Amino acid sequence: MNVQDKVALVTGAAQGIGRVIATALARQGADVAVCDINEESLQDVCKDIEAAGRKALPIRVDVSQLSECDAMIKQAVDSLGKLDILVNNAGITRDTVLLRMKEEQWDQVMQVNLKGTFNCTKAAIRTMFKQKGGRIINISSVTGAMGNPGQANYSASKAAVMGFTKAVAREYAHCGITVNAVAPGFIQTAMTDAIPEKEREAMISQIPAKQLGTPEDVANTVCFLASDLAGYITGQVIHINGGLYM
Ligand code: NAP
């Protein structure tokens, strides 16, 4: 899974799945721009990337703002020389049942998960178009395919990311840009650690593999899609969920 000397940019890279993806890409040979709204926490992931012998560039960004995404891509290209791989990973939840869901909770999730993916992709596509190649990997969710009670906003945003992925894949396949999504199931992160033990056990009992996934499971698939091995794969949604949704 070679991404030797490629330049990658990962959003939401300060922690969780994004941090593991950024570090995995560096271990496979890429320089990585690590971008997050939470700038302070980017220092640790930069150390991990540099320990793997690659360049790290921390950038503070709010992906819901197009102007900030434009500036982020420009800074990455100016500093690292090009942009080969974009991983749209930044995402939030604002969970509650529909009866209690406030308009603001709906809007916040759409702004970050869906508009953020649009903003970063729009900002990056011109550079990739000029380079005649690139890899865009969007982090969706199993809930975008199967729904989840208490997550109407989140599930809708992640389903929309799948549609966006397929449309952009069709637009840019002719110039060597692939666009794919990965849809993780329940992954062991701070988010799932916070779920009460009883609920967690109920969740795990629904998974045929009888265990949560790891951020590394997601990162391995992202590294594959980012690599030269995956050049003929585009417009796909790869599910990583231990059989929870087939
Ligand atoms: P996480 O631990 O909350 O990490 C997400 C990162 O994105 C955080 O550092 C967060 O900063 C940052 N972020 C939030 N809003 C942002 C914005 N507007 N601009 C830039 N950065 C922003 O989440 P995770 O569990 O690793 O999830 C990563 C991705 O995988 C998300 O898209 C999520 O929907 C998806 N996913 C996760 C699971 C799972 O089980 N964990 C399953 C399926 C899909 P703050 O902490 O300051 O908000």
Boltz pocket constraint, residues with backbone or C-beta under 6 A from the ligand:
constraints:
  - pocket:
      binder: B
      contacts: [[A, 11], [A, 12], [A, 13], [A, 14], [A, 15], [A, 16], [A, 17], [A, 18], [A, 35], [A, 36], [A, 37], [A, 38], [A, 61], [A, 62], [A, 63], [A, 64], [A, 88], [A, 89], [A, 90], [A, 91], [A, 92], [A, 112], [A, 116], [A, 139], [A, 140], [A, 141], [A, 142], [A, 183], [A, 184], [A, 185], [A, 186], [A, 187], [A, 188], [A, 189], [A, 190], [A, 191], [A, 192]]
      max_distance: 6.0
